Amino acid sequence: MNERLIGTTTLRLLHGDITRQHVDAIVNAANSSLLGGGGVDGAIHRAAGRELLAECRTLGGCPTGEARITRGYKLPARYVIHTVGPVYFQQTNPAQLLANAHHSSLRLAQDHQIKSIAFPAISTGVYGYPMHEAAGVALSSVIDFIQQNQPDFELVLFVLFSADALEIFSQTLARMP
């Protein structure tokens, strides 16, 4: 299962490159400095251009579980929402911090009247969050946010970089009530 309707919002899973998504905002799995890094973070900074780094320097970083918003610059997306997920083995409650990262991102999207947003699999790269666990937390936190806040989102995408990640997210979504 790669799609579900939640109220008037379509939740969709796809295998692809988040930097190529034509949505209002993409979510960056950033580090707390917001100054770029590896994985999704590095790819987004490279695709957006130097202006993104310059704007990020003005933000003063971001704590784990919170989010900040910038312009998208050379990306197809108008905005980048930078969120810091937990380092799995260094946090006492990584599930709550990962849920907070998704909620904070969605709240910023709602505040900026964003209609379509794309998420990567936050914290599943070098931050070591197991994909099966991350999929459950990510999907349930997004579904909960939409059900509780009834935002005007038309589309929430999870753009998974590997076919394995897509399969795990798909199986997880299929098991959810």
N, C-alpha and C positions, 0 to 999 in steps of 0.2 A: 504494500500500500504506500503510494507516494504522494497522496493528497487527501486532505480532509477539510470540510467546511465547518467553521466554528462561528456560529452566528452568520454574519455577512463577510467574514474574513476567510480567505482561502489560505490554508497552510499547505505548502508544497515542499517536497524534498527533491533535490536534483544533484547529479554528479556534474561538476564543472569547476570553473575558475571564478571566484567571487569578484575579481577585478573587472570582469567583462559583463557583469549583470546590469541591465538597464532598469534600475529601480531608483526610487527617490533616495534611499540611503543604504549603504552597506555597513556592516559592523566589523570593526577591526579588533581582532584578538591581540590587544596591545600589551606592552609591559608598562609598569607604573611610571616610567619617565615619559612615555608617549613619543619618544624620539626615534622610533624605528627599531627593528630587530630582525629576526629570522622568520621563517615560515610565512604565515598569512600577513603578519605585520610588515615584513620586508617587502613582500609582493605588492601590498597596497601602497606603501610609500614609493616604491619604484614606479608603479603605474600612475600615481597621482602627480608626481613631480616634486621638485624642490619646494614649491610653495606650501605643500602640506606640512613638511618639516618646519618651515618658518612659522606657520600658524600654531603648530603643536608646541613650539618653544614658548609661546605666550601663555599657555594654559597652566603651567606649573605642576604638571604631572597629574596622576589620578590614582587614588587608593583602590585596592582590590575590591571588586564587587560594585564599583561605581562606574560611571560613564561620562564622557565629554563629547561634544559635537564640533566638527569643523566642516568647511566646504570640501567638495570632492575634487576640485581642480581638474586634472586631465582624465579623471575617471568618468565613465558613463553615468555614475550616480552623482546626484547633486550634493549629497552629504556623506561624510564618514562619521560614524558613531564609534568612538574608541572606548572599549571596555577592558578592564583588567580582570581576568579570571584567576582562580587560585592555582598555586603550585600544589599539586595533589598531596605530596608527602610532607609538605611544610606547614599545612594549615590544620587547625583543630576541627574545623567544620567546613570542608571543601564543598559539600553539596549546597549548603546555605549560601556560601559566597558565589558559587556558580549560578544559582537561582537569582541572587541579587544582581549579578552582572547582566543577565537577560532582562530582568525587570527594569533595571536602571536604563538600559538601552531602549526598551519599549516606551518607557515614560518620556524620555527625550524625544523619541519619534512622535509620540502623541502630542507633546508640547509644541512641536514644530510642524504640525499638520501633515506629517509624512503619511502617505497612503501605501507605499510598498517598501519593504525592508528585507535585506538578505543577511543571514547569519552564517558564519563558519561554525565548525565544531570547536568552540572555545575551550581552551586549556588541554586539548587532547594531543598536542604536539610535544614540544620540549617540557611543558609543564606537567606531563605525565598522567593526566587524568585518563583512566581507562574508558575507552570508547563506549562500551556497553552502559556503564554508569552515567557517563556524560550525556548520552542520548536520552536516557530517562529523565534526568534532571532538566536538560534543555527543553525537551518537548513538553513536559508537564508544566514547567514554569511559564512557557509561552502560552500554552492553552489556558492555564489559570489566569494569567494577566488579561487575556482577551475576554474570557468569561466574566471576570470581576469588573473590568473597566469599560467594556464595550467600546473600544476605540474605533475610529473610522478607517481602520486598515482594510485595504482591499486584498493585499497579498503579503504573507510572511513566508519567506523562502529560507530553507536551510540548504546552503550550497556546500556539498561535501566533495573534497578534493580527490578522494579515492573511491573506487567501486565498493571496497569493503566497508568503508564508513557509510556509504549510502545504504548498503544492505542492512547494517546494524540499525541505523535510524529507521529504515522502513519496517523492519521486524518489530522494533520498539513501538512505533506508532500504531502498527496493526494490533498490538496487544493492549493498547490503552482503551479505556472505556469511552 
